[in-house]
Amino acid sequence: MESKTSAVLDVVVENKENPSVFKEKEIDPSSVCSDSTYDNSLAQSPSIESFSTIHDIENLSELNMDENSDLCVKIDNPQKHLETLETYITFRITTKVARIEFTDNEYIVHRRYNDFLWLRQKLVEGHPFCIVPPLPGKHSLIGQLDRYSKDFILVRMKSLNVFVSRVAKHPILSCDEHFKGFLTLQPGDFVLHRRQRHPVQMKSIRFDHRRSSGSTSNKHSEFERTKAYLGALSEKLASIERISGRVNKERSEYVTELNNFHPIFTTWATSEPHLAELLSQIGGATERSSAAQSALIHAYGNTMGNPIREFLSYIEVAQETLKKREFYQYSYETSVEELNKRHFEKDKLVSNQRNPSQSSSGFSLWKSSSSSSNNSEEKLEKLGVCIPQLIKKVETDQDNLECANESLRSDFQRWQSEKQHCLKKILLDFVDRQIDFYRTSCDSWEFVAGEINRRNGSNQK
């Protein structure tokens, strides 16, 4: 026990010296054996207290808490857990609910990222034709070393809030039993819930995209238009993200050069007494303009880069859902084609029985008329069994296709509304940041210009 405690203390000391670098071994949370193990982890794990003082966290309190909703969820308070074999982050999930299937009106649980992955997988398996929102990536783009940095945790927490908010507002996904357990069950009960084998409400079917992509000639035109629209929207947003990222990089290089102006003007002012005040003002304006540019660069990830990448993932999810529907379309058309083929065979055999002279004229040297008649009767008997089965399969495939169509129609209506809200927010945030930058820069240089005009006016007098 003493060696284990000392090991944990050593890790804590090491983390204080270098909080952004950790070693983590990702394991399934189902390996947690009891509530006491989890509670001990909480007791030993220091909370990331500095996060609560950041303004971005305060904004999260308004992200999901909607008074007009009967299910409101908020994710905050990230905590770092230090254990012998791993280090991980959990988030507090606060749920306020007014539904009869919930026994209480408020729940508070803690979940780690792997729990969110499990939840989304269950939602996808149980509701293949619902657009299940995407989750943020497991690691940052830079790599695994900064997965515990403050900026990365903030970005992940915001994305998790968006994910849970979208699920909570969905009329079907929000009623899923796994989502309910995710929001309400305490650690021990949640581990047991994850280990249980739950019947899938509607199994997702694996299919070959190459096989189904070229065979759906009679697809609904509305879904074809939706598919084309998603592709075009994805290309446009990807281009915007790529260009804005390049501009942001060029601005960073520009700011690096701009920062050299201030010391030059300051040094120059010491050797030019008559121009000292003017040079100092120009240097100050340059410094303020550089600071405004730096703030714009620093805000790029939150206002443009990360939101666009997140919405591109949302588009990919919608496209994958359309591909699942394409398989149902292919299955239905294949069944109809097979049924028509069997009907044609039956009609041909019946026609041959009515006109035996035509059917046996070409084969009189090889088969007798009696054997040919027996053959036809056997085939008709087999077709009499096969055709009703095919009719039942066609009806089942048609019902599946119609269910998929109706589910997708309603989900894409909600998706379009969500798209309008998200893209509008991204663009308005981008515009506001640009306005703030140019306003600060213009004010700085207008002040210098006003001082120059004022001095020129006083000199002329």
N, C-alpha and C positions, 0 to 999 in steps of 0.2 A: 504493500500500500504506500509506503514512504517513497519507494522508487517511482511508482506511478505518479504520485503527487509532485515529486521533484521534476519529473519529465514534463508534466503539464505546466509547471511554473517556468521551466526553461523555455518552453514554447511561447508562453505569454511574454516573457522578457524579450525574446527574439522578435516577436511581432511588434512590440513597441518600438524597437529600433528600426525595423523595416516592415511596415504594415502592408505594403503592396505586394510582397513576395511570399507565397505560401506553397506548400506541397499538398496536393489533395488527391486522394484515391476515391473516385466516385463509386459508391456501392449502393445497392438498393436499400431504401429505408425499411423494407420488411425485415432486414436483419436485426432491427431493434427488438429486443426480447420482451421488454415490459415498460410500464409507465415510469418506473423508478429510474431505469437507465436514461430515458429521455429527460426526466426532471433533473437528474444529476448533471446531465450535459448542459442544461440551462443554467444550473447553479455555477458551473465552472466556466461558462462562456461569457465573456464580456460583451455587453451590448455596444453597438456602434452609436454611442450617445451623440457624437458630433453631428450625425445626420438629422437629428430632430431640430437643429437650429438653422437648417438651410431652408431658404424660402421655397424651394421647389417642393419640399415635403409638405408645406402648409397648403400648397395648391392641390395636393392629392386629396385633401379632405373634401374638396368640392367635386371630385371627379366622378364618384359613383353615388353619393348620397342625394338621391332624388326623392323629395317628399311625396310625389305623385306615384311612386313605384311601390309595389308590395314586396320587393326583394332588392335590398341595397347592400353592396359589398365594397369594402375598402381594404386595401393592402398597404401596410406601413411597418415601421419599427423593425428594420432588418437587424438580425442578431447573428453574431459569429460564434460558432460552436467549435471548440477545440477538443478533439478526442484523440485517443492513442493512435488510431489508424487513419484518421481523416480529419479534415477541416471543412466545414460547410456553412452556408448561410441559410437561415430560416426567416420567414416573413410572417408578421402577425396579420391575420385575416379577421376582420370584424364584419359581422353580418347582422343586419336588421331586417326582419321578415314579418309579414302579416298574412301568412298562408295557413290554412287549417292543417296541412300535412306536417307542419313544424310544431313541435311541442312548446318551444320557447319563442320569445320575440327577438332575442339577441344571442349571438354566439361569438366566441372569440377562440380561435385555434391558431396554431403555428404550423406552417408547411414549408418544405424546402422545394427547390426547383424540380427535383425528380418526381415529386408528388404532382406538380402541374403537368409534367410530361405524361404521367399515368392517366390523369384525368382526361386530357385531350385525346389520348389513344382510345379510351373507353367511349368517349363521345363520338369519335369517328366510326368505331366499330358498330355502335348502336344506332347511329343516325347517318348512314352513308350519303343521303341526299340533302342533308343540311350543311350549310357552309360553316364549318367549325372554325372559329378564328385561329390564326397562327400564334405560336409562342415565340418569344425572342430566342436567338441562338444560344446554344449551351455555353459557348465561350465568346469572348470579344474578337474582333477582327485582328487585333494586334497579337493575340496569343493568350496563353494560359496564365502568364505571370501577373496580369493586372485584373484577374477575375475578382479580387477582393478590394480593388481600388474604389474610392468613393464615387467617382464618376460612373464607373461601370455598374456598381450596385444601384445607383440612382436611375440609370437608363433601364436596367432590368426591371426595377420595381415599377416604373412608369408603364413599361410594356405589359407587365403582369396585371396591372390595374386595368389596362385597356382590354386585355384578354378576358378577365373575369367580368368586367362590365358588359362586354358584348354577349357573353354567355348568359348573364343574369337577365338581360333584356330580351333574350330569344324566347318565344313562347313555348318551344319544344325542348330545347336544350336545358333551359332553366328548371324543367320538371324532371330531369333525369335523376335516377336514384344515386348514381355515382357522384353527381354534382352536389346533391344534398348531403351525402356522407362526407364529401370533401370539405364542405362548409361547417359541418356540425360535429363530427366525431372527434373525440379526444385521441391522443396518440395511440394508446393501446387498442382501442376499438377500431381506429382507422387502419392499423396494421392488419388486424383480423379481417376487416372488410376487403382489403386489397388481396389477401391470400385466398379468399373465397372465390369459387367459380360461379359467376353469375350468368344466367342465360342471356344471350344476346337478343335484343329486341328485333333487330333486323340485320342479318349477316351481310357484311360487305363482301362482294364477289371479286375474286381475282380474275383478271382478264388480260388478254394480249392486245396492247394498243395497236400494234402493227396489223393485227388481223381485223380489228373492228374499225379502224380509221377510214379505210377506203370502201367499205361495204354498206354504209348507211346512206343510200341514195335518197331515201324519202324522209329525211330528218325534218323535224319541225323547223320552219324558217326562223321562228323567234329565237331558238337556241343557236342557230347558225349566226344570226345577227349578234347575239350576246357574245358568242365565242370570238367573232371578228372584233367586236368592240373592246373586249378584254385584252386582246392582243395589241390593238392599236394604243389603248391607254397605257399598257405596260411599257411599250416602246417609248412613248412620250415622257412618262415619268422617269424611266431609266435615263433618257437623254438629258432631262432637266437635272437629275441627280449627278450625272457625270460632268456636265458643263459647270454646274454650281460648285462641285468639288474642285474642279480645275481652277475656277476663278478664286475660290477660297485659298487654294495653295499659292496662287500668284499674289494674292493679297498678303499672305504671310511673308513672302519674299520682299514685297514692297515695304511692309512695315519694318522689316529688318534694316533696309536701307534708310527708311525715313527716320529711324531712331538715331541715326548718325548726325542728323541736322542740328538737334538741340545742343549738344556739346560744342559744335563748331560755332554756332551763333553766340553761345555763352562766352567762349574763349575770345572770340572776335570783339565782343563788347568791352572787354577789359583793356583793349588797346585802342579803342575809338571812343573817347569821352563824349564827343558830340553826337555819336550814333548809338551810344550804349543803351539808352532807353528803348529806341526803336528795335535794335537788334535783340534785346531781351524779350520784347513783346513778340517778335517773329519767332524766336526760339520757343516761347511759351505756347504760341498758337500751333506750331509744329508738333509740340509734345502732346497737346490736347487732341489734335487731329489723329496722331498716332495711337493714342489711347482709345479713341472712339473706333478706329479701325481694328484694333486688337480685340475690343469687346464684340465687334461684329464677327470677327473670325472665331472667337471662342464660342459664340452662340450658334454657330452654323450647325453643329451636331444636333442640338435640341430643336432648332427651328426648321431645319431643312433636311439634313443628311439622314438622321435616324428615322424621323417620321416618314420620309419617302420610302426608305428601305423597308420599313415595317409594312407600309401599305402595298408595296410590291409583293411582299409575302402573302398579304391578304388576297391579292389578285391571283397568285399562283394557287391558293387554296380553292378559289372559285373555279379556276380552270380545271383543276383535278376533279372537282365535283361534276363538272360538265362531262369529263371523260368517262366517269362511272355511268352516267346516263347514256352515253353513246353505246356502251356495251349492252344495255337493256334494249336499246333500239336495234342493235345488230342481232341480238337473240330473238327478238320478236320477228324481224324480217326473215331470219333463217327458218323459223318455225313455219311461217306463212308459206315460204317457198317450198319447204318439204311437204306441207299439206297439199299444196296445189299439184305438186309432182305426183303424189299418191292418188289424188283424185283423177288425174289424167290417166294414170295406169289403170285404174278401176274402170273408167269410162271406155278405154280401149279394149279391155278384156270383155266387158259386157257387149260391146259392139261386135267383137269377134264371135261371141257365142250366138248372137242373133244371125250372123252371116258366116256360118262355118266354111262355106265354099271359098270365101275370100281369104280367110285366115289360114286354111290348110292347103291352098293351092300351091304355094311355094315350097312346102315341106312334105309333100306326099311321098317322096322317095325315102324319107328318113323316119317319119313318125306316122303312126296310124291316127285316124281321127279320134278314136277313143282315148288314146294316151294324151293327145293334145287337149281333149276336153277335160280329162282328169287334172291335167296340169293347170288349166285355167281356173278350175274350181278351187284347187289348193291355193293359188295366188289370190283369188277373190276372198277366200276364207281368211287368209293372213291379212289382207288389206282391210277386211271387215273388223279385225281386231286393232290394226295399226291406226287407222284413220280416226276412230274415236279418241284414242290416246293423243294423237297429234292435235285434234280439235281442243282437247282439254289443255294441252301444253300451250297452244296459241292463245287461248283465253287467259291462262295464267300469266304468260309473258306480256300480254296486252294490259292486264291489270297492273303488273309490276311497272310497266312503262308509264302508264297513266299516273300511278302513284308518284313515280319519280318526277314526272313532268309537273304535277301540281305542287309537290314539295319544293322543286327548284323555282317555280314561278314566284311563290310567296317569299322564298328566301332571297331571291334576286331583287325583289321589291325592297326588302329590308336592307339588302346590301347596297342598293343604289342610294337609299336615304343615308346610310352610314358613310358612303363615299362622298356625298355632297358635303356632309358635316366635316369629315376629316380633311378633305382637300381644301375646303374653304378656310379652315383653321390654319393649315400649313401655309397657304398663300398669304393670308392676312398677317400671320406672325412674321413671315419673310418681309412683307411690305413695311410693317411697323419697325423692324430692325433697320431696314434701309433708311427710313425716314429719320430715325433717331441718329444714325451715323451722319447723314448729310446735314441735319440740323446742327449737330454739335460742331462739325467742321466749319460750316458756314458762319456760325456765331463766333467762332474763334477768329476767323480771318476778317469778319466784318468789324470786330472790335479793333483789330490792328489797323484796318483801313480808316476807321473813325478817328483813331488817335493820330494817324498821319495827317488827315485832313484838318483836324483841330490844330495841330502844330503849325501846319502851313498857313492856316488862317491867322494865327497869332503872330507868326513871323511877318506876314504882309502888313499887319497893323503897326 
